[in-house]
């Protein structure tokens, strides 16, 4: 069982690093000022604008929601394999003694 927990800690660290890299590249190194995050960002394909919306909306909708979705998938996968779900957003029912 300890091997699974060790792997999860590695996945958590990798997830945090990936999120940091995406967020920092998305912000173009300009920091996270309100003005920068509220400025419009456009998704381009072949020079054609597919859509435009504020950076903060993109960050929340595409990056954070996607990460939350995959964390939930991981929880389902762990439960299906009888592996205790670690605390992701706070204590997990698998870690508490009732």
C-alpha positions in Angstrom: 0.0 0.0 0.0 2.8 2.4 0.8 4.1 2.2 -2.8 0.7 3.6 -4.0 0.9 6.5 -1.6 4.5 7.3 -2.7 3.4 7.4 -6.3 0.4 9.7 -5.5 2.7 12.2 -3.8 4.8 12.2 -6.9 1.7 12.8 -9.0 0.6 15.6 -6.8 4.0 17.3 -7.1 4.0 16.8 -10.9 0.5 18.3 -11.0 1.5 21.4 -9.1 4.5 21.9 -11.3 2.5 21.5 -14.4 -0.2 23.9 -13.3 2.5 26.5 -12.3 4.1 26.1 -15.7 0.9 26.5 -17.6 -0.3 29.4 -15.5 3.0 31.3 -15.8 3.2 30.8 -19.6 -0.4 31.8 -20.0 0.3 35.0 -18.1 3.2 35.7 -20.5 5.5 36.5 -17.6 3.5 39.6 -16.8 2.5 38.5 -13.4 -1.0 38.1 -12.2 -2.3 41.7 -11.9 -6.0 42.2 -12.2 -5.5 44.3 -15.3 -3.5 41.5 -17.0 -5.9 38.7 -16.0 -9.0 40.7 -17.1 -7.4 41.5 -20.5 -8.8 39.5 -23.4 -7.0 36.4 -24.7 -7.8 34.9 -28.1 -7.5 31.3 -29.2 -6.1 31.3 -32.8 -6.1 28.5 -35.4 -4.3 29.2 -38.5 -4.4 33.0 -37.8 -8.2 32.9 -37.5 -9.7 33.8 -34.1 -11.7 30.9 -32.7 -12.9 32.8 -29.6 -11.9 35.6 -27.3 -12.5 36.0 -23.5 -10.7 37.4 -20.5 -7.5 35.5 -19.4 -9.0 34.7 -16.0 -12.0 33.1 -17.5 -9.8 30.9 -19.7 -7.6 30.0 -16.7 -10.6 29.0 -14.6 -12.6 27.3 -17.3 -9.9 25.3 -19.1 -7.0 24.9 -16.6 -8.6 24.6 -13.2 -11.8 22.8 -14.2 -9.8 20.4 -16.2 -7.5 19.7 -13.3 -10.5 19.2 -11.0 -12.0 16.8 -13.5 -8.9 14.6 -13.7 -8.5 14.6 -9.9 -12.0 13.2 -9.6 -11.2 10.6 -12.2 -8.2 9.6 -10.2 -10.4 9.2 -7.1 -12.8 6.9 -9.0 -9.9 4.9 -10.3 -8.4 4.5 -6.8 -11.7 3.4 -5.3 -12.3 0.9 -8.1 -8.9 -0.6 -7.3 -9.4 -0.7 -3.5 -6.8 2.0 -2.9 -7.6 4.5 -0.2 -8.3 8.0 -1.7 -5.9 10.5 -0.2 -6.9 14.0 1.0 -7.1 16.1 -2.1 -9.5 18.9 -1.1 -9.4 18.2 2.6 -9.8 14.9 4.6 -11.0 12.0 2.6 -13.5 9.5 4.0 -10.8 6.8 3.5 -8.4 8.6 5.8 -10.9 9.3 8.7 -11.7 6.8 11.4 -15.4 7.0 12.2 
